[in-house]
Amino acid sequence: MTIFEKPLNHRSMTAKKLLQPKRKAELQNLLQGFGRETVRKEVISVVMELRKVPLKEAQNIKTIFPAEVKEILNRFDYEIEA
């Protein structure tokens, strides 16, 4: 279930480039139409779910793995071109 709408500056990227490990800041810039705090909270939530780590540890993680990037982009309905 997605509760967010696409940002006005919505861009699509190729899957190969998009689904690489990313820093939290890169995802915040990519999804800047949603607000930094909203993106940060979703990133932490996804990291907690997929890595099964506590909140404190998820907040300290800087690099987001490709599977996590994909899940985050899906939650924000970001288009991924093949």
Buried (B, 14 or more C-beta within 10 A) or exposed (E): EEEBEBBEEEEEBEBEEBBEEBEBEBBBEBBEBBEBEBBBEBBBBBBBEBBEBEEEEBBEBEEBBEEBBBBBBEBBEBEBEE
